[in-house]
Amino acid sequence: MELHLTDRLADLAGTSVDIAVRMTAAPAPGLVARKLTTVRYIACASPDYLQRHAAPDHPDDLVRHNCLFYAGDIVQNPWEFAGPDGRKVVHVSGSLRVNSVEILRNAAVNGLGIVMIAHYLVCDELACGELVELLVDHPLAERAIYLVTLPDRLLAAKTRAFIDFLWQRDTN
């Protein structure tokens, strides 16, 4: 097995990549996709940031905050929330746009602003109080993780075994 880790979308047709794991709202047309799981996103900030700036009570309040967001092949802006008033889309701005979730997490922990990030990436920081979840009554849209391949790609037995392993692992 050869494993390539990147935030960029792999060109399955133009490379020797057999399968890709993608986090997306919907897989691209023309691909065979199998949903593995969903990822919950949250908005959070450090207690230090919240001491200097009042915590937002509503997604609309984010326009008055320094929001840190992901900007790689896909830019995480606007942020989409659900809540008692229905779907809410907020165009955020801030001093940091970066293509690294590790940098986003560290920037938020260091008090630079509010970040939208996958919960699993900050669960330790939330548990120890380095970050505080915000807008809990207005959850962010979840994203699905898909295993994708080309429909006409002949997959080797070892590749099929890997796909079956991922599928069984997620459904157990």
Backbone as a chain_set.jsonl record, in Angstrom:
{"seq": "MELHLTDRLADLAGTSVDIAVRMTAAPAPGLVARKLTTVRYIACASPDYLQRHAAPDHPDDLVRHNCLFYAGDIVQNPWEFAGPDGRKVVHVSGSLRVNSVEILRNAAVNGLGIVMIAHYLVCDELACGELVELLVDHPLAERAIYLVTLPDRLLAAKTRAFIDFLWQRDTN", "coords": {"N": [[0.854, -1.171, 0.0], [0.499, 2.199, -0.76], [0.377, 5.304, 0.677], [-0.921, 8.502, 0.439], [-1.1, 11.588, 1.95], [-2.999, 14.434, 1.953], [-4.518, 17.666, 1.756], [-5.539, 18.357, -0.595], [-7.657, 17.717, -3.447], [-7.453, 14.598, -4.866], [-6.674, 13.744, -8.159], [-8.323, 11.386, -9.536], [-8.66, 10.281, -12.085], [-6.451, 11.13, -13.551], [-4.218, 10.098, -12.328], [-2.45, 7.445, -10.6], [-3.942, 6.848, -8.427], [-6.058, 4.801, -6.65], [-8.19, 4.803, -4.814], [-9.864, 7.288, -2.854], [-10.242, 9.13, 0.148], [-12.637, 11.306, 1.067], [-13.817, 14.307, 2.511], [-16.812, 15.825, 2.333], [-19.717, 17.712, 1.264], [-21.235, 16.526, -0.704], [-20.451, 13.848, -2.906], [-18.466, 14.148, -5.904], [-19.993, 14.205, -9.137], [-20.026, 11.292, -11.233], [-18.288, 9.688, -9.853], [-17.822, 6.698, -7.954], [-19.149, 6.384, -4.862], [-18.926, 5.726, -1.394], [-20.41, 6.205, 1.601], [-18.735, 6.678, 4.598], [-18.823, 7.806, 7.209], [-20.07, 10.513, 9.291], [-19.012, 13.838, 10.089], [-18.953, 15.962, 12.803], [-19.042, 19.422, 13.04], [-17.882, 22.253, 14.895], [-18.121, 25.529, 16.361], [-15.641, 27.306, 18.041], [-13.655, 28.823, 20.652], [-10.904, 30.21, 22.53], [-10.783, 30.566, 26.134], [-9.349, 32.894, 26.76], [-9.656, 34.521, 24.433], [-12.407, 34.862, 24.615], [-12.61, 36.328, 26.947], [-11.719, 38.787, 26.136], [-13.496, 39.428, 24.136], [-16.964, 39.492, 23.762], [-18.816, 36.489, 23.938], [-20.372, 35.06, 21.076], [-23.908, 35.09, 20.707], [-25.604, 34.36, 18.742], [-25.435, 33.125, 15.372], [-25.258, 35.355, 13.602], [-23.801, 37.203, 15.067], [-21.167, 36.636, 14.585], [-20.065, 38.19, 12.598], [-18.894, 40.313, 13.812], [-16.629, 39.369, 14.919], [-13.266, 38.024, 15.047], [-12.739, 35.644, 12.854], [-11.313, 32.538, 12.225], [-10.345, 30.675, 9.494], [-10.441, 27.781, 7.345], [-8.718, 27.549, 4.322], [-8.106, 26.048, 1.668], [-8.044, 23.895, -1.034], [-10.737, 24.011, -0.928], [-12.632, 26.61, 0.375], [-13.562, 27.405, 3.623], [-15.879, 29.18, 3.956], [-18.833, 30.701, 3.316], [-19.975, 30.08, 6.75], [-22.217, 27.587, 7.711], [-25.099, 27.247, 9.56], [-27.476, 25.48, 11.634], [-30.566, 25.662, 13.428], [-32.937, 26.979, 15.865], [-34.199, 28.903, 14.308], [-34.016, 27.914, 11.792], [-32.043, 27.259, 8.808], [-28.991, 29.011, 8.629], [-26.775, 31.127, 7.06], [-23.593, 32.457, 7.284], [-21.302, 34.852, 6.347], [-18.063, 35.021, 7.148], [-15.23, 36.853, 8.461], [-11.746, 37.448, 8.971], [-8.457, 37.457, 10.501], [-6.883, 35.321, 9.761], [-6.446, 32.936, 7.339], [-5.952, 29.707, 6.43], [-4.421, 26.668, 5.208], [-4.25, 24.495, 6.918], [-5.394, 22.407, 9.383], [-4.233, 21.971, 11.825], [-2.799, 24.312, 12.362], [-4.961, 26.083, 12.484], [-6.312, 25.091, 14.775], [-4.308, 25.51, 16.749], [-4.043, 28.301, 16.58], [-6.553, 29.117, 17.49], [-6.514, 28.07, 20.125], [-4.525, 29.687, 21.136], [-5.804, 32.096, 21.383], [-6.461, 33.7, 19.154], [-8.846, 33.903, 17.744], [-12.175, 32.907, 16.645], [-12.917, 29.654, 15.626], [-14.107, 27.414, 13.106], [-14.33, 24.034, 13.226], [-13.664, 20.519, 12.921], [-15.123, 18.492, 15.368], [-13.768, 16.224, 16.427], [-11.122, 16.955, 16.131], [-10.563, 18.756, 18.118], [-11.333, 17.738, 20.559], [-9.788, 17.047, 22.829], [-8.759, 19.545, 23.611], [-11.124, 20.862, 24.221], [-11.995, 19.301, 26.383], [-10.042, 19.823, 28.336], [-10.358, 22.501, 28.74], [-9.032, 24.383, 27.205], [-10.25, 25.251, 24.923], [-13.529, 26.512, 24.163], [-16.742, 25.465, 23.375], [-18.939, 27.106, 21.159], [-22.123, 28.66, 20.402], [-23.97, 26.506, 20.734], [-26.687, 26.012, 20.453], [-27.07, 26.408, 17.832], [-26.134, 24.445, 15.709], [-23.382, 23.647, 13.545], [-23.331, 22.726, 10.078], [-23.073, 19.272, 9.316], [-20.501, 17.24, 7.885], [-19.939, 14.706, 5.487], [-17.893, 11.764, 5.266], [-16.505, 10.203, 2.583], [-15.631, 7.288, 0.758], [-14.137, 7.166, -2.276], [-14.006, 6.261, -5.751], [-13.168, 5.684, -9.206], [-15.696, 4.739, -11.569], [-15.019, 2.933, -13.593], [-12.598, 1.897, -12.922], [-10.511, -0.804, -12.466], [-10.126, -2.587, -9.62], [-7.522, -3.812, -7.626], [-7.243, -6.896, -5.78], [-6.16, -6.47, -3.237], [-6.745, -3.784, -2.876], [-9.535, -3.802, -2.87], [-9.839, -5.321, -0.542], [-8.867, -3.511, 1.336], [-10.804, -1.476, 1.124], [-13.064, -2.928, 1.99], [-12.217, -3.425, 4.61], [-12.174, -0.782, 5.699], [-14.897, -0.174, 5.443], [-16.149, -2.168, 7.057], [-15.009, -1.549, 9.499], [-16.077, 0.964, 10.072], [-18.79, 0.392, 10.25], [-19.036, -1.244, 12.405]], "CA": [[0.0, 0.0, 0.0], [1.155, 3.498, -0.75], [-0.588, 6.238, 1.25], [-0.601, 9.921, 0.255], [-1.952, 12.434, 2.776], [-3.034, 15.802, 1.463], [-5.819, 18.329, 1.812], [-5.937, 18.603, -1.98], [-8.443, 16.661, -4.07], [-6.665, 13.763, -5.768], [-7.223, 13.544, -9.501], [-8.365, 9.94, -9.692], [-8.551, 9.91, -13.499], [-5.147, 11.472, -14.102], [-3.13, 9.545, -11.526], [-2.6, 6.023, -10.278], [-4.675, 6.733, -7.165], [-7.195, 3.902, -6.816], [-9.3, 5.248, -3.964], [-9.608, 8.488, -2.06], [-11.16, 9.397, 1.258], [-12.958, 12.726, 0.937], [-14.826, 14.914, 3.37], [-17.526, 16.719, 1.443], [-21.174, 17.73, 1.407], [-21.717, 15.528, -1.667], [-19.363, 13.44, -3.786], [-18.517, 14.67, -7.269], [-20.668, 13.309, -10.075], [-19.146, 10.438, -12.008], [-17.488, 8.841, -8.973], [-18.509, 5.737, -7.104], [-18.888, 6.865, -3.503], [-19.512, 4.975, -0.288], [-20.322, 7.036, 2.808], [-18.15, 5.991, 5.74], [-19.3, 8.382, 8.468], [-20.246, 11.966, 9.26], [-18.161, 14.584, 11.009], [-19.625, 17.118, 13.407], [-18.235, 20.637, 13.146], [-18.284, 23.178, 15.948], [-17.438, 26.821, 16.477], [-15.06, 27.373, 19.379], [-12.626, 29.835, 20.897], [-10.239, 30.047, 23.82], [-11.273, 31.446, 27.198], [-8.655, 34.179, 26.633], [-10.343, 35.298, 23.398], [-13.748, 35.191, 25.101], [-12.474, 37.383, 27.955], [-11.517, 40.046, 25.418], [-14.616, 39.646, 23.212], [-18.172, 38.803, 24.235], [-19.147, 35.286, 23.169], [-21.541, 35.258, 20.213], [-25.145, 34.415, 21.113], [-26.294, 33.978, 17.512], [-24.474, 33.118, 14.266], [-25.089, 36.705, 13.045], [-22.803, 37.918, 15.865], [-19.823, 36.304, 14.123], [-19.534, 39.237, 11.709], [-18.148, 41.247, 14.658], [-15.535, 38.608, 15.532], [-12.163, 37.564, 14.219], [-12.954, 34.225, 12.576], [-10.176, 31.87, 11.612], [-10.973, 29.632, 8.686], [-9.691, 26.943, 6.437], [-8.722, 27.989, 2.927], [-7.249, 25.217, 0.826], [-8.772, 23.698, -2.289], [-12.095, 24.454, -0.602], [-12.586, 27.646, 1.405], [-14.637, 27.243, 4.605], [-16.554, 30.454, 4.158], [-19.458, 31.013, 4.593], [-20.275, 29.04, 7.719], [-23.644, 27.27, 7.653], [-25.63, 26.793, 10.844], [-28.887, 25.109, 11.789], [-30.992, 26.131, 14.739], [-34.374, 27.187, 16.048], [-34.718, 29.761, 13.241], [-33.738, 27.27, 10.513], [-30.698, 27.351, 8.239], [-28.416, 30.351, 8.664], [-25.472, 31.193, 6.404], [-22.88, 33.654, 7.735], [-20.005, 35.121, 5.73], [-17.175, 35.471, 8.218], [-13.95, 37.42, 8.066], [-10.782, 37.375, 10.056], [-7.046, 37.732, 10.211], [-6.125, 34.128, 9.394], [-6.966, 31.904, 6.44], [-4.815, 28.798, 6.326], [-4.804, 25.352, 4.715], [-3.804, 23.502, 7.894], [-6.278, 22.377, 10.558], [-3.398, 22.053, 13.022], [-2.532, 25.742, 12.588], [-6.228, 26.674, 12.938], [-6.528, 24.683, 16.169], [-3.324, 26.202, 17.591], [-4.381, 29.73, 16.599], [-7.713, 29.279, 18.38], [-6.046, 27.829, 21.499], [-3.714, 30.847, 21.524], [-6.629, 33.287, 21.554], [-6.492, 34.57, 17.982], [-10.187, 34.099, 17.214], [-13.144, 31.817, 16.644], [-12.649, 28.721, 14.545], [-15.024, 26.323, 12.798], [-13.414, 22.905, 13.096], [-14.245, 19.22, 13.241], [-15.096, 18.233, 16.812], [-12.747, 15.239, 16.785], [-9.799, 17.582, 16.117], [-10.377, 19.614, 19.292], [-11.99, 17.168, 21.74], [-8.878, 17.143, 23.982], [-8.701, 20.955, 24.008], [-12.409, 21.156, 24.867], [-12.045, 18.593, 27.669], [-9.161, 20.436, 29.338], [-10.714, 23.903, 28.901], [-8.264, 25.284, 26.339], [-11.236, 25.798, 23.993], [-14.926, 26.491, 24.613], [-17.673, 25.373, 22.252], [-19.841, 28.252, 21.057], [-23.333, 28.553, 19.586], [-24.427, 25.11, 20.805], [-28.076, 25.95, 19.979], [-27.015, 26.62, 16.386], [-25.049, 23.564, 15.252], [-22.862, 23.772, 12.19], [-23.671, 21.622, 9.191], [-22.152, 18.143, 9.355], [-19.945, 16.817, 6.597], [-19.775, 13.255, 5.378], [-16.633, 11.243, 4.747], [-16.784, 9.203, 1.556], [-14.604, 6.558, 0.059], [-14.507, 7.351, -3.678], [-13.186, 5.69, -6.808], [-13.757, 5.818, -10.54], [-16.567, 3.589, -11.833], [-14.429, 1.971, -14.523], [-11.274, 1.483, -12.458], [-10.43, -2.172, -11.973], [-9.406, -2.529, -8.354], [-6.8, -5.023, -7.221], [-7.83, -7.579, -4.626], [-5.703, -5.828, -2.0], [-7.483, -2.522, -2.752], [-10.892, -4.179, -2.438], [-9.738, -5.741, 0.867], [-8.739, -2.283, 2.131], [-12.13, -0.849, 1.129], [-13.907, -3.735, 2.88], [-11.743, -3.178, 5.972], [-12.693, 0.523, 6.131], [-16.352, -0.264, 5.538], [-16.489, -2.968, 8.228], [-14.553, -0.831, 10.692], [-17.008, 2.041, 10.349], [-20.135, -0.09, 10.537], [-19.009, -2.02, 13.664]], "C": [[0.893, 1.224, 0.0], [0.097, 4.506, -0.339], [-0.09, 7.66, 1.045], [-1.584, 10.726, 1.085], [-1.853, 13.863, 2.275], [-4.436, 16.361, 1.656], [-6.345, 18.613, 0.406], [-6.77, 17.438, -2.493], [-7.56, 15.895, -5.053], [-7.404, 13.617, -7.088], [-7.205, 12.052, -9.777], [-8.161, 9.513, -11.137], [-7.139, 10.116, -14.027], [-3.969, 10.914, -13.345], [-3.357, 8.055, -11.312], [-3.323, 5.81, -8.95], [-5.929, 5.884, -7.407], [-8.416, 4.363, -6.042], [-8.88, 6.502, -3.22], [-10.63, 8.551, -0.948], [-11.381, 10.899, 1.245], [-14.036, 13.134, 1.925], [-15.51, 15.987, 2.535], [-19.011, 16.705, 1.753], [-21.794, 16.683, 0.486], [-20.563, 15.141, -2.577], [-19.558, 13.984, -5.193], [-19.25, 13.687, -8.173], [-19.65, 12.492, -10.867], [-18.243, 9.551, -11.174], [-18.386, 7.84, -8.266], [-18.144, 6.112, -5.675], [-19.61, 5.998, -2.481], [-19.308, 5.818, 0.975], [-19.803, 6.201, 3.971], [-18.73, 6.478, 7.06], [-19.593, 9.863, 8.256], [-19.36, 12.589, 10.323], [-18.93, 15.806, 11.488], [-18.632, 18.262, 13.524], [-18.777, 21.505, 14.274], [-17.574, 24.514, 15.754], [-16.892, 26.877, 17.898], [-13.988, 28.454, 19.429], [-12.013, 29.565, 22.269], [-10.896, 30.937, 24.87], [-10.622, 32.831, 27.139], [-9.339, 35.069, 25.59], [-11.708, 35.756, 23.919], [-13.72, 36.201, 26.246], [-12.36, 38.752, 27.292], [-12.681, 40.41, 24.505], [-15.814, 38.855, 23.71], [-18.468, 37.611, 23.334], [-20.369, 35.549, 22.299], [-22.742, 34.463, 20.736], [-25.886, 33.834, 19.919], [-25.262, 33.969, 16.382], [-24.242, 34.495, 13.639], [-24.028, 37.512, 13.786], [-21.373, 37.683, 15.369], [-19.224, 37.368, 13.208], [-18.735, 40.269, 12.492], [-16.96, 40.571, 15.348], [-14.446, 38.308, 14.511], [-12.324, 36.055, 14.044], [-11.774, 33.679, 11.787], [-10.736, 30.75, 10.756], [-10.028, 28.978, 7.706], [-9.83, 27.479, 5.022], [-7.677, 27.19, 2.163], [-7.914, 25.124, -0.526], [-10.216, 24.16, -2.138], [-11.96, 25.478, 0.513], [-13.799, 27.473, 2.315], [-15.269, 28.588, 4.923], [-17.563, 30.58, 3.034], [-19.593, 29.792, 5.509], [-21.781, 28.846, 7.726], [-24.097, 26.632, 8.96], [-27.068, 26.307, 10.69], [-29.297, 25.644, 13.152], [-32.474, 26.361, 14.794], [-34.998, 28.044, 14.944], [-34.515, 29.142, 11.859], [-32.296, 27.465, 10.084], [-30.233, 28.804, 8.222], [-27.017, 30.293, 8.059], [-24.822, 32.522, 6.778], [-21.539, 33.734, 7.016], [-19.114, 35.739, 6.797], [-15.929, 36.116, 7.624], [-13.014, 37.338, 9.26], [-9.363, 37.527, 9.56], [-6.253, 36.517, 9.755], [-6.966, 33.204, 8.526], [-5.789, 30.992, 6.16], [-5.299, 27.424, 5.852], [-4.313, 24.227, 5.636], [-4.729, 23.539, 9.105], [-5.474, 22.444, 11.852], [-3.092, 23.51, 13.37], [-3.812, 26.43, 13.077], [-6.481, 26.361, 14.412], [-5.583, 25.441, 17.089], [-3.621, 27.697, 17.689], [-5.561, 29.986, 17.528], [-7.301, 29.086, 19.841], [-5.263, 29.028, 22.009], [-4.477, 32.16, 21.504], [-6.751, 34.197, 20.349], [-7.889, 34.778, 17.405], [-11.056, 32.872, 17.35], [-12.881, 30.953, 15.423], [-13.831, 27.775, 14.363], [-14.137, 25.133, 12.48], [-14.138, 21.616, 13.453], [-14.055, 18.935, 14.733], [-13.97, 17.278, 17.201], [-11.341, 15.833, 16.822], [-9.517, 18.409, 17.364], [-10.979, 19.016, 20.562], [-11.092, 17.229, 22.98], [-8.824, 18.573, 24.516], [-10.004, 21.392, 24.681], [-12.464, 20.539, 26.259], [-11.188, 19.265, 28.731], [-9.404, 21.937, 29.484], [-9.892, 24.875, 28.081], [-9.149, 25.94, 25.281], [-12.62, 25.621, 24.574], [-15.809, 26.421, 23.374], [-18.662, 26.526, 22.311], [-21.067, 27.885, 20.236], [-23.896, 27.134, 19.567], [-25.883, 24.95, 20.362], [-28.186, 26.15, 18.477], [-25.896, 25.739, 15.813], [-24.652, 23.843, 13.812], [-23.264, 22.546, 11.379], [-22.618, 20.52, 9.319], [-21.639, 17.872, 7.948], [-19.778, 15.307, 6.626], [-18.371, 12.932, 4.878], [-16.988, 10.086, 3.82], [-15.501, 8.53, 1.102], [-15.001, 6.622, -1.414], [-13.499, 6.69, -4.608], [-13.875, 5.945, -8.14], [-14.596, 4.578, -10.848], [-15.929, 2.539, -12.722], [-13.043, 1.481, -14.094], [-11.35, 0.059, -11.927], [-9.565, -2.157, -10.717], [-8.758, -3.873, -8.05], [-7.458, -5.609, -5.984], [-7.41, -6.91, -3.317], [-6.421, -4.489, -1.783], [-8.904, -2.789, -2.3], [-10.884, -4.593, -0.964], [-9.63, -4.522, 1.779], [-10.082, -1.561, 2.231], [-13.058, -1.601, 2.075], [-13.519, -3.528, 4.34], [-12.29, -1.854, 6.501], [-14.197, 0.466, 6.351], [-16.773, -1.023, 6.788], [-16.12, -2.251, 9.522], [-15.534, 0.264, 11.075], [-18.39, 1.542, 10.74], [-20.186, -0.939, 11.802], [-19.133, -1.128, 14.862]], "O": [[1.916, 1.266, 0.683], [-0.973, 4.559, -0.944], [1.031, 7.991, 1.43], [-2.794, 10.559, 0.932], [-0.764, 14.43, 2.185], [-5.414, 15.615, 1.712], [-7.48, 19.063, 0.247], [-6.614, 16.307, -2.035], [-6.988, 16.486, -5.969], [-8.614, 13.394, -7.117], [-6.186, 11.509, -10.205], [-7.544, 8.477, -11.387], [-6.68, 9.346, -14.87], [-2.824, 11.219, -13.678], [-4.339, 7.487, -11.789], [-3.314, 4.703, -8.411], [-6.754, 6.21, -8.261], [-9.537, 4.322, -6.548], [-7.695, 6.742, -2.988], [-11.755, 8.074, -1.096], [-10.438, 11.676, 1.393], [-15.017, 12.424, 2.147], [-14.873, 16.94, 2.085], [-19.507, 15.797, 2.421], [-22.769, 16.028, 0.856], [-19.778, 15.998, -2.98], [-20.683, 14.248, -5.617], [-19.141, 12.474, -7.994], [-18.542, 12.959, -11.135], [-17.502, 8.738, -11.726], [-19.561, 8.107, -8.013], [-16.966, 6.153, -5.319], [-20.755, 5.592, -2.683], [-18.176, 6.106, 1.365], [-20.359, 5.15, 4.29], [-19.086, 5.677, 7.925], [-19.386, 10.396, 7.166], [-19.007, 11.956, 11.317], [-19.479, 16.573, 10.696], [-17.526, 18.094, 14.038], [-19.972, 21.493, 14.568], [-16.555, 24.602, 15.068], [-17.594, 26.538, 18.85], [-13.492, 28.925, 18.405], [-12.546, 28.788, 23.061], [-11.501, 31.954, 24.529], [-11.273, 33.832, 27.436], [-9.573, 36.25, 25.847], [-12.115, 36.896, 23.693], [-14.724, 36.87, 26.49], [-12.846, 39.751, 27.822], [-12.839, 41.575, 24.138], [-15.689, 37.676, 24.042], [-18.381, 37.713, 22.11], [-21.311, 36.201, 22.748], [-22.605, 33.313, 21.153], [-26.7, 32.924, 20.069], [-24.301, 34.737, 16.432], [-23.133, 34.777, 13.185], [-23.417, 38.409, 13.204], [-20.47, 38.452, 15.698], [-18.004, 37.439, 13.058], [-17.971, 41.03, 11.898], [-16.358, 41.143, 16.257], [-14.667, 38.332, 13.3], [-12.076, 35.285, 14.972], [-11.31, 34.281, 10.819], [-11.529, 29.946, 11.245], [-8.999, 29.521, 7.306], [-10.927, 27.819, 4.58], [-6.525, 27.601, 2.031], [-8.305, 26.136, -1.107], [-10.836, 24.636, -3.089], [-11.25, 25.242, 1.491], [-14.931, 27.403, 1.838], [-15.187, 29.067, 6.055], [-17.162, 30.565, 1.87], [-19.361, 28.652, 5.107], [-22.538, 29.816, 7.743], [-23.554, 25.619, 9.402], [-27.773, 26.672, 9.749], [-28.441, 26.037, 13.945], [-33.2, 25.984, 13.874], [-36.193, 27.928, 14.672], [-34.815, 29.783, 10.852], [-31.434, 27.797, 10.897], [-30.983, 29.706, 7.85], [-26.177, 29.506, 8.495], [-25.423, 33.583, 6.61], [-20.74, 32.8, 7.069], [-19.376, 36.838, 7.286], [-15.621, 35.946, 6.445], [-13.444, 37.18, 10.403], [-9.107, 37.701, 8.368], [-5.082, 36.644, 9.399], [-8.043, 32.755, 8.918], [-4.741, 31.448, 5.702], [-6.455, 27.061, 6.071], [-3.998, 23.133, 5.168], [-4.843, 24.565, 9.776], [-5.978, 22.922, 12.868], [-3.124, 23.892, 14.539], [-3.759, 27.265, 13.98], [-6.818, 27.247, 15.197], [-6.018, 25.966, 18.114], [-3.471, 28.292, 18.756], [-5.565, 30.968, 18.271], [-7.704, 29.867, 20.702], [-5.331, 29.351, 23.195], [-3.872, 33.228, 21.598], [-7.112, 35.364, 20.502], [-8.105, 35.728, 16.653], [-10.727, 31.926, 18.066], [-12.651, 31.46, 14.325], [-14.477, 27.38, 15.334], [-13.296, 25.197, 11.584], [-15.113, 21.631, 14.203], [-12.967, 19.116, 15.28], [-13.289, 17.503, 18.202], [-10.457, 15.278, 17.474], [-8.363, 18.732, 17.645], [-11.123, 19.728, 21.555], [-11.595, 17.444, 24.082], [-8.84, 18.789, 25.727], [-9.984, 22.203, 25.607], [-12.925, 21.177, 27.206], [-11.56, 19.281, 29.904], [-8.724, 22.588, 30.277], [-10.039, 26.086, 28.244], [-8.852, 27.033, 24.8], [-12.868, 24.713, 25.367], [-15.652, 27.209, 22.441], [-19.159, 26.879, 23.38], [-21.051, 26.921, 19.471], [-24.257, 26.62, 18.508], [-26.276, 23.864, 19.937], [-29.278, 26.068, 17.915], [-24.827, 26.245, 15.471], [-25.476, 24.221, 12.979], [-23.504, 21.471, 11.928], [-21.423, 20.8, 9.418], [-22.273, 18.234, 6.957], [-19.508, 14.716, 7.672], [-17.749, 13.719, 4.164], [-17.666, 9.134, 4.206], [-14.431, 9.139, 1.073], [-16.092, 6.177, -1.771], [-12.313, 6.577, -4.298], [-15.029, 6.371, -8.183], [-14.239, 3.477, -10.428], [-16.268, 1.36, -12.616], [-12.393, 0.734, -14.825], [-12.155, -0.245, -11.047], [-8.401, -1.757, -10.762], [-9.374, -4.928, -8.201], [-8.142, -4.91, -5.236], [-8.215, -6.797, -2.392], [-6.677, -4.1, -0.644], [-9.426, -2.08, -1.44], [-11.807, -4.26, -0.22], [-10.221, -4.491, 2.859], [-10.455, -1.087, 3.304], [-13.761, -0.984, 2.876], [-14.387, -3.464, 5.211], [-12.809, -1.797, 7.615], [-14.708, 1.001, 7.335], [-17.662, -0.572, 7.51], [-16.839, -2.34, 10.518], [-15.8, 0.478, 12.258], [-19.092, 2.214, 11.496], [-21.273, -1.321, 12.236], [-19.129, -1.611, 15.994]]}, "num_chains": 1, "name": "protein.A"}
